Every structure is written in C-alpha cells, then in structure tokens.
Amino acid sequence: MVSTSTSDMEKTTPPAAAEVVNESNAAGNAKPLDERTIRGWFLAYSSLISTVLFYALDTTIVADIQPAILETFSETEKLPWMGVALFLGALTILPTGRAYGVVNIKWLFLSVVVVFEVGSILAGAAPDMNAFIVGRVIQGAGASGCYSGAITYISMTTTQRERPLYLSGIVATWSLGSVVGPVIGGAFAQSSATWRWAFYINPVVAAVTAPALILCLPNIDPAPNLTFKEKLRTQDWICIVAFLAGSSCFTMALTFGGIVYPFNGGPEITLWTMTGVLLIAFILAAIYHPTIPKRHRLYPIHLWKSLDLTILQFAILVNAGCMVTTLYYTPLIFQFTRVDGPLLAGVRLLPFLSGMIVFSILNGALMPRLGYVMPWYVLGTALILIGAALMSTIDASTSEPRLYGYTVLIGSGCGSFFTAGFSVVQQLVPVAELSNAISFMAFGQTMGQIAILSLGGSLFQNIGLQRLRQLLLIDQLPNF
C-alpha cells in the first residue's frame, strides 16, 4: 500500500544507473549505488534544474505581457491561445517520457532542449500571432521533455535516500520560476527591449549551460542492443496520435467553452464528441494493441491494476492542479482589489511559495529519515482543503494577513507531497518498469495542471462575465 514506510523501501537497494535502464537485470540483482554515476554532479544537476526553471518561467511569463503582444499583432480574438498553446505542446510529455525508456537518454534530453530553444526563438521573432502560437506549442513540447528528462536523470543517478531531496529541488526551482516569470515578462515589456526578449532570454542562458549538459551528463542507453529503426518500431504510434489529438480537443473544449464558443454550440459539441471518441480509441489501443507489447505501450495502463499507483497518480494530479491554479489566480485577487502591478503581485505570492518550498524540503529531508509516507499525504491534503475552503470565503475587503495565511496553507499542503510520489512509486514497480512509473506520474502531474487550470479559467471568465452583466444590468457584453 501507499503507506509502506521508506525504511521498508530501502530494503530494496537502489540499483546503479546502468542497471536501472538495463531491462535484462532483475530488481533483486540490483547493487547499491556506492559512487556517483554522474560526472561533475553540481554542474550537471544545476544545468538540469535550469531547464525546469525556464519551463516554469515560460508557463507564467506571458501573463502580464499579453496587452503588449496584442498591441503588436492586433488579433484579439486569438487571446486564449497565448496561454493554452504552451500546455498543448506540453501534452507530449507522455510520448517523450516513453521514449526515455528506449532511446539514449542524454541525446534525447539534449534534443528536447534544442526544441525548446527553437520554440523560444520563433515565439520571440514571430511576425504574426499564428507564428507566435506555433512557437509556444513548440516551446511546450520541448519544455515538457526537459521536465520529464530531468526527473528521469535524477531518478537514475541518485540513491533512494537522497532522491527525495534532489527532487524537491525541482519544486523549489519551479516555484521560483513561476513567481518571477510575470515580473521578468513585465520588465521586458516596459523596457526598450520589448516583450520579445522575454523569449530571446532562453537561448542566451541555454548557451551558458550547454557545455555542462554536453560534458557532464552520462550516456545512458536503455536498449543498447536495438538499432535506431528498431527503437522507433517499439513506439506506440497509434496511441500517440489518439492521445495528442484527444488531449488537444479536451483542452480546447475546456478552455473555449462559454468564452469563445457557447456551451451548446456546434464547435463545443464537436470538441467534446471528438474527445470522447479519441479517448475510447486511446484506451482500447492501450489495452489491446496487437503489435506493441504491454510494457512498451504509450500509456502504462496496466499500472492501474495497482491501487497504490492509481491513488498516487490521482494525488499528484490534484496536487499539481491546486498548485498552479493558486499560483495563477492569487495575483489577480490583489491586482483587482488593490490595483497591484506585476512586481508587487509577484511579491504577494511569496507566502504561498514559501510554504510550498519549506514543506517540500521538509518532505525530501524527513520522509526517508523518519520512514513514513502516508502522513505526508494526509497532512498535505488536509492543509489544501482547509486553505481552499477559507479562500472561497474571501471578498474585496478581506485583509491581506488573512489572504497570506490562506495561501500559506495551500502552499504548505502542496509542498507536502508534490514530488513524494516520484520516490514512492519507484519502489512499487520492478526495475524494468521504472521508466513507465516515472512517465505514469509525470502524466498525472501535467494533466492536473492542464485540466484544473483550464477548468478554473473557464469558471473564472464565465462567472466573471455573468456577474458583470448583472452589475451593469445588461443582457450582453461584447467579446473581448
């Protein structure tokens, strides 16, 4: 069960990096990781989490530069795509995560870094809104590959005892990037550099970190006996197409419902119908694919047979959704009720982020030492529920200390088990399933961010529009 203690987990000694990815070795034959299997650990780890930092930055950096972008392109009707485009690209995290279990991890990681930088350059140099949207989609595809690749590398090159602490560094890095993203974007938009440098800054920093990534990351080939063509044939292309198309329809249906298209309109009905059809096709292919072995299928649906793994995936899905929704909408409370600018709104996020970072570090340091997993999930869930319930009671007159306190509760709850599942799940599967387990959890985390944030945005805009109509005593408001 999920309540298995980490002391019990440590009885299964963590394997060396080469053994983790060698599917011919049994878990029982794994040997202790006595020496670091990654050269230049500090440089390599710093470079790995720098890619996570820029993923977080580009998740929120557009938030306060949308007016400047619209002023450049004058295509207001495409405003929703500024946010949703990155998440559509990030849906590739599942096929990319699956590829990490087959192809050379180092070169795949370097490739997705290049994809991310190409997307950044295209978004920054975009001559029109369509090119900008394409650039954001490419950014998302590369960034999600960097994120899952960083988790894979850390999982394969650290011991079970130290792994939670290093994974908590991802949470701290993500939190930092998320809060400074709008500030950096606003600073560029208000300067002579213009908003375009909010994207150009990515390849500039990548040029600095590239030598460490190239020289310090080890070559890990999960399937050294297969040719490149044979590795391509192991990919579940039917599920990849059904998953990406279905997820895109799902995201657009949630994002556009009631905002761009009426809920009972033809486009919305079509999007939801296509989502259902493609979901059914995806599930059937994941279960009954005639040519791809079960362990090589895109989505490891067979892991659902384990109640523990299913609960862990659902927990990280909800946790990620709560985290990113609070992160996006807390600044709006202060901007609407206190007329804050981007910089001050970012400062007001510090209580939330501090609670998340502190509890994430505590989880990473104490969970292996104390040997208990379940209390972190119980405590975190309770804190999120209490904080969210209190946030639902606020209004424009709510004092700032109360707002800070409520967000601290949510942040502390999210931090309590945001990355815990990545450590726990690896002890519940055979060594050969390690890549699938990481992909399984990363999928839940990304879908939580996409689904709950999209749903939150739809509720925010639809209810806000309804309240404005009531306030202004008119039946219709023009589209913005």
VOGU-3710 file (C-alpha; in Angstrom, 3 decimals, decimal comma):
1> mvststsdme> 0,000/0,000/0,000  0,965/3,653/-0,260  1,514/3,684/3,476  4,590/1,490/3,098  7,406/3,154/5,003  10,522/4,365/3,268  12,593/2,266/5,640  10,927/-0,792/4,181  11,538/0,562/0,716  15,219/0,906/1,381
11> kttppaaaev> 15,427/-2,841/1,881  15,271/-2,935/-1,920  18,672/-1,429/-2,540  18,645/1,221/-5,300  20,372/-0,044/-8,451  23,204/1,631/-10,281  22,288/3,772/-13,255  23,317/1,185/-15,804  21,217/-1,452/-14,067  18,187/0,813/-13,825
21> vnesnaagna> 17,924/1,054/-17,568  19,027/-2,475/-18,407  15,790/-4,401/-18,768  17,566/-7,734/-18,647  18,501/-7,296/-14,988  16,067/-8,309/-12,279  15,319/-5,995/-9,369  16,685/-8,499/-6,928  20,120/-8,404/-8,540  20,482/-4,629/-8,183
31> kpldertirg> 23,581/-3,431/-6,355  23,993/-0,402/-4,147  24,849/2,892/-5,787  28,007/3,486/-3,738  29,573/6,026/-6,094  28,016/8,835/-8,034  27,380/7,672/-11,581  27,243/11,189/-12,997  30,352/13,278/-13,597  30,500/16,892/-12,448
41> wflaysslis> 27,428/16,402/-10,283  26,987/20,018/-9,203  27,257/21,384/-12,744  25,072/18,649/-14,182  22,356/18,982/-11,517  22,361/22,786/-11,786  22,042/22,565/-15,560  19,236/20,023/-15,313  17,116/22,130/-12,987  17,857/25,247/-15,056
51> tvlfyaldtt> 15,745/23,684/-17,814  12,928/23,249/-15,276  13,379/26,895/-14,252  12,822/28,132/-17,790  9,848/25,813/-18,260  8,291/27,463/-15,196  9,247/30,929/-16,412  7,573/30,410/-19,759  4,475/28,992/-18,105  3,729/32,346/-16,433
61> ivadiqpail> 5,812/34,905/-18,315  3,030/35,686/-20,802  0,530/36,540/-18,049  1,271/40,262/-17,890  2,668/40,883/-21,393  -0,476/39,863/-23,272  -1,506/43,505/-23,908  1,907/44,254/-25,417  1,692/41,188/-27,683  -1,839/42,098/-28,767
71> etfseteklp> -0,703/45,641/-29,470  1,941/44,216/-31,815  -0,288/41,761/-33,674  -3,806/43,268/-33,260  -5,528/39,854/-33,195  -7,631/39,999/-30,034  -9,747/37,001/-30,991  -6,699/34,739/-30,555  -6,000/35,887/-26,997  -6,875/32,490/-25,390
81> wmgvalflga> -4,163/30,758/-27,419  -1,411/32,671/-25,643  -1,917/30,514/-22,577  -3,274/27,282/-23,983  -0,611/26,884/-26,706  2,178/26,059/-24,237  0,033/23,441/-22,500  -0,952/21,834/-25,795  2,724/21,355/-26,562  3,383/20,074/-23,049
91> ltilptgray> 0,999/17,179/-23,683  3,885/15,465/-25,472  5,274/14,624/-22,030  3,815/11,117/-22,246  5,359/10,026/-25,597  8,602/11,786/-24,657  8,631/10,075/-21,277  8,068/6,741/-23,005  10,940/7,451/-25,386  13,270/7,985/-22,403
101> gvvnikwlfl> 12,840/4,280/-21,699  14,077/3,250/-25,152  16,496/5,746/-26,706  19,731/7,237/-25,409  18,629/9,483/-22,552  21,401/12,054/-22,923  20,846/12,731/-26,603  17,073/12,766/-26,265  17,381/15,284/-23,426  19,694/17,493/-25,461
111> svvvvfevgs> 17,298/17,242/-28,401  14,283/18,467/-26,409  16,404/21,335/-25,061  17,061/22,344/-28,670  13,332/22,058/-29,464  12,530/24,348/-26,533  15,046/26,942/-27,682  13,778/26,820/-31,273  10,259/27,450/-29,977  11,516/30,356/-27,871
121> ilagaapdmn> 13,241/31,961/-30,850  10,168/31,505/-33,042  7,852/32,996/-30,391  10,191/35,956/-29,887  10,680/36,635/-33,604  7,090/35,877/-34,607  5,838/38,181/-37,419  2,189/37,436/-36,593  0,011/35,765/-33,988  -0,114/32,423/-35,821
131> afivgrviqg> 3,679/32,147/-35,768  3,683/33,127/-32,104  1,190/30,365/-31,285  3,259/27,781/-33,176  6,334/28,905/-31,277  4,546/28,487/-27,943  3,399/24,972/-28,880  6,973/24,021/-29,810  8,178/25,555/-26,546  5,741/23,409/-24,601
141> agasgcysga> 6,827/20,233/-26,379  10,490/20,889/-25,631  9,901/22,125/-22,079  7,848/19,097/-21,038  10,601/16,848/-22,409  13,156/18,759/-20,333  10,991/18,356/-17,244  10,456/14,600/-17,579  14,090/14,179/-18,612  15,343/15,981/-15,507
151> ityismtttq> 13,213/13,743/-13,283  14,440/10,653/-15,163  18,101/11,634/-14,809  17,776/12,431/-11,104  15,922/9,169/-10,501  18,606/7,155/-12,276  21,658/8,814/-10,751  20,739/9,184/-7,066  20,182/6,759/-4,222  16,734/6,193/-2,750
161> rerplylsgi> 17,721/8,034/0,437  18,896/11,218/-1,302  16,428/11,184/-4,211  13,533/12,986/-2,435  15,822/15,859/-1,513  17,055/16,328/-5,089  13,520/16,008/-6,462  12,388/18,688/-4,019  14,869/20,962/-5,774  12,617/20,710/-8,824
171> vatwslgsvv> 9,682/22,022/-6,782  11,735/24,909/-5,403  13,012/25,737/-8,887  9,526/25,559/-10,386  8,141/27,807/-7,650  10,877/30,361/-8,168  10,441/30,382/-11,935  6,667/30,667/-11,680  6,758/33,711/-9,418  9,475/35,651/-11,236
181> gpviggafaq> 8,052/34,854/-14,680  5,438/37,643/-14,726  7,912/40,080/-13,177  10,563/39,358/-15,829  7,970/39,496/-18,591  6,609/42,812/-17,328  10,109/44,251/-17,001  10,959/43,360/-20,592  7,611/44,629/-21,914  8,102/48,012/-20,222
191> ssatwrwafy> 11,709/48,385/-21,391  13,217/49,236/-24,745  13,994/45,518/-25,197  10,234/44,859/-25,695  8,307/41,700/-24,832  10,244/39,690/-27,434  13,221/39,415/-25,098  11,048/37,506/-22,655  11,595/34,644/-25,119  15,029/35,507/-26,505
201> inpvvaavta> 16,480/35,208/-22,988  16,000/31,414/-23,080  18,566/30,561/-25,806  21,006/33,049/-24,292  21,018/31,194/-20,964  20,963/27,813/-22,755  24,237/28,721/-24,452  25,802/29,120/-20,996  24,511/25,821/-19,591  25,024/23,759/-22,759
211> palilclpni> 28,670/22,823/-22,052  27,744/21,327/-18,660  24,884/19,340/-20,190  27,051/18,031/-23,030  30,151/17,248/-20,976  28,746/16,198/-17,590  25,644/14,153/-18,351  26,427/10,447/-18,774  25,329/8,391/-21,753  22,576/6,027/-20,620
221> dpapnltfke> 21,138/3,763/-23,296  18,140/1,746/-22,058  18,215/-0,581/-25,080  21,796/-0,804/-26,383  21,117/-3,946/-28,429  18,458/-2,315/-30,634  19,104/-0,270/-33,759  17,519/3,167/-34,102  14,889/1,812/-36,520  14,034/-0,974/-34,103
231> klrtqdwici> 13,654/1,568/-31,306  11,272/3,587/-33,474  9,202/0,477/-34,100  8,792/-0,031/-30,369  6,905/3,275/-30,108  3,132/3,103/-29,849  2,259/5,407/-32,739  -1,488/4,662/-32,695  -1,775/5,696/-29,063  0,488/8,704/-29,616
241> vaflagsscf> -1,825/10,095/-32,326  -5,018/9,315/-30,378  -3,579/10,765/-27,171  -2,276/14,039/-28,627  -5,390/14,645/-30,729  -7,769/13,703/-27,909  -5,926/15,746/-25,310  -5,889/18,755/-27,624  -9,656/18,503/-28,158  -10,180/18,149/-24,401
251> tmaltfggiv> -8,038/21,193/-23,599  -9,723/23,354/-26,235  -13,193/22,257/-25,106  -12,412/23,258/-21,517  -10,650/26,491/-22,449  -13,085/27,783/-25,061  -16,379/26,662/-23,508  -18,583/29,684/-22,871  -15,723/32,066/-23,727  -15,014/31,586/-27,416
261> ypfnggpeit> -17,861/29,179/-28,228  -21,246/28,806/-26,466  -21,548/25,590/-24,465  -24,390/24,342/-26,688  -22,760/25,487/-29,918  -21,584/23,233/-32,706  -17,829/23,714/-32,115  -18,107/22,818/-28,408  -20,251/19,764/-29,094  -17,795/18,660/-31,781
271> lwtmtgvlli> -14,795/19,102/-29,478  -16,379/17,078/-26,661  -17,532/14,362/-29,102  -14,057/14,060/-30,597  -12,583/13,967/-27,099  -14,808/11,024/-26,177  -14,161/9,099/-29,394  -10,397/9,567/-29,217  -10,338/8,702/-25,511  -12,091/5,407/-26,227
281> afilaaiyhp> -9,677/4,694/-29,094  -6,728/5,519/-26,849  -7,889/3,222/-24,030  -8,654/0,346/-26,417  -5,249/0,672/-28,077  -3,543/0,881/-24,663  -5,190/-2,399/-23,635  -5,434/-4,411/-26,861  -2,725/-3,084/-29,208  -1,933/-6,073/-31,457
291> tipkrhrlyp> 1,725/-5,349/-32,258  3,146/-3,445/-29,246  3,934/-5,420/-26,063  2,153/-4,231/-22,933  5,258/-2,767/-21,312  6,098/-0,774/-24,477  2,683/0,839/-24,993  2,448/4,612/-24,720  0,401/4,715/-21,551  1,167/2,037/-18,941
301> ihlwksldlt> -2,493/1,373/-18,302  -1,602/-1,939/-16,700  -0,272/0,051/-13,728  -3,889/0,882/-12,904  -4,142/-2,677/-11,588  -2,224/-1,443/-8,573  -4,489/0,591/-6,303  -1,428/2,224/-4,744  -0,151/3,512/-8,093  -3,592/4,740/-9,127
311> ilqfailvna> -4,005/6,670/-5,872  -0,522/8,164/-6,211  -1,257/9,355/-9,755  -4,593/10,866/-8,736  -2,965/12,559/-5,742  -0,271/14,231/-7,842  -2,874/15,231/-10,448  -4,985/17,077/-7,870  -1,923/18,490/-6,107  -0,493/19,939/-9,330
321> gcmvttlyyt> -3,842/21,424/-10,304  -4,295/23,094/-6,917  -0,763/24,460/-7,020  -0,865/26,008/-10,488  -4,407/27,393/-10,072  -3,470/29,139/-6,828  -0,303/30,408/-8,470  -2,179/31,905/-11,436  -5,170/33,443/-9,698  -3,795/34,728/-6,406
331> plifqftrvd> -2,070/37,684/-8,143  -5,378/38,585/-9,811  -7,015/38,995/-6,395  -4,521/41,682/-5,485  -4,485/43,248/-8,946  -8,275/43,591/-8,993  -8,787/44,648/-5,367  -5,532/46,534/-4,637  -4,601/47,635/-8,178  -1,190/45,982/-7,853
341> gpllagvrll> 1,354/45,972/-10,652  3,192/42,814/-11,793  6,119/43,252/-9,429  4,027/43,765/-6,279  1,650/40,970/-7,283  4,651/38,656/-7,542  5,898/39,706/-4,110  2,496/38,899/-2,627  2,936/35,304/-3,849  5,909/34,788/-1,544
351> pflsgmivfs> 3,862/33,456/1,416  2,303/30,791/-0,805  5,616/29,869/-2,402  7,485/29,933/0,909  5,063/27,448/2,424  5,371/25,206/-0,607  9,156/25,310/-0,713  9,632/24,793/3,037  7,310/21,797/3,191  8,790/20,324/0,020
361> ilngalmprl> 12,261/20,477/1,544  10,967/19,032/4,819  9,349/16,178/2,909  12,523/15,458/0,970  14,698/15,527/4,075  12,447/13,844/6,641  10,441/11,245/4,718  13,452/8,954/4,128  14,779/9,585/7,644  11,530/9,004/9,561
371> gyvmpwyvlg> 10,355/6,199/7,300  6,702/7,174/6,800  4,857/8,136/3,618  1,124/8,273/4,375  1,246/11,109/6,973  2,628/13,493/4,355  -0,324/12,847/2,071  -2,864/13,137/4,889  -1,328/16,356/6,219  -0,942/17,885/2,755
381> taliligaal> -4,497/17,073/1,686  -5,916/18,495/4,927  -3,965/21,746/4,550  -5,070/22,166/0,924  -8,725/21,543/1,818  -8,671/23,985/4,727  -6,847/26,663/2,744  -9,095/26,306/-0,309  -12,251/26,385/1,838  -11,062/29,584/3,514
391> mstidastse> -10,152/31,134/0,149  -13,728/30,538/-1,027  -14,940/32,928/1,706  -12,879/35,963/0,703  -14,155/39,189/-0,833  -12,678/42,538/-1,807  -12,477/43,634/1,842  -10,599/40,580/3,122  -7,449/41,686/4,922  -4,043/40,941/3,479
401> prlygytvli> -2,818/38,897/6,504  -5,805/36,575/6,119  -5,144/36,171/2,391  -1,495/35,428/3,079  -2,423/32,878/5,744  -4,880/31,075/3,485  -2,370/30,796/0,648  0,330/29,587/3,051  -1,955/26,697/3,998  -2,462/25,717/0,343
411> gsgcgsffta> 1,219/26,089/-0,488  2,295/24,032/2,527  -0,192/21,326/1,614  1,015/21,162/-1,990  4,651/21,042/-0,915  3,990/18,193/1,497  3,699/15,625/-1,298  4,282/17,383/-4,639  7,275/15,180/-5,531  6,869/12,432/-2,929
421> gfsvvqqlvp> 5,067/10,207/-5,415  8,059/10,079/-7,762  10,133/8,496/-4,980  7,418/6,186/-3,656  6,217/4,858/-6,997  9,673/3,618/-7,963  9,641/1,201/-5,054  6,298/-0,285/-6,094  7,332/-1,483/-9,569  10,038/-3,792/-10,984
431> vaelsnaisf> 13,237/-2,186/-12,267  12,143/-2,765/-15,866  9,041/-0,636/-15,207  10,945/2,362/-13,803  10,578/4,481/-16,943  6,883/3,633/-17,144  6,397/4,569/-13,486  8,054/7,972/-13,950  6,014/8,606/-17,099  2,874/7,499/-15,252
441> mafgqtmgqi> 3,417/10,099/-12,517  4,580/12,891/-14,849  1,451/12,351/-16,944  -0,760/12,775/-13,882  1,095/15,921/-12,853  0,826/17,532/-16,292  -2,829/16,598/-16,809  -3,635/18,080/-13,409  -2,055/21,374/-14,397  -3,832/21,404/-17,760
451> ailslggslf> -7,295/20,173/-16,743  -7,735/22,001/-13,435  -6,172/25,254/-14,649  -8,317/25,175/-17,812  -11,424/24,443/-15,746  -10,512/27,200/-13,304  -10,010/29,654/-16,160  -13,356/28,715/-17,697  -15,161/29,210/-14,371  -13,328/32,468/-13,727
461> qniglqrlrq> -14,212/34,006/-17,075  -17,762/32,660/-17,393  -18,808/33,547/-13,854  -16,992/36,882/-14,085  -18,850/37,719/-17,312  -22,159/36,744/-15,726  -21,505/38,936/-12,665  -20,519/41,874/-14,881  -23,770/41,549/-16,795  -25,717/41,588/-13,550
471> lllidqlpnf> -23,736/44,569/-12,279  -24,199/46,578/-15,470  -27,819/45,433/-15,884  -27,349/44,450/-19,498  -28,030/41,210/-21,295  -24,917/41,031/-23,385  -21,340/42,141/-23,169  -19,153/42,374/-26,261  -16,443/39,794/-26,734  -13,022/40,984/-25,592
//
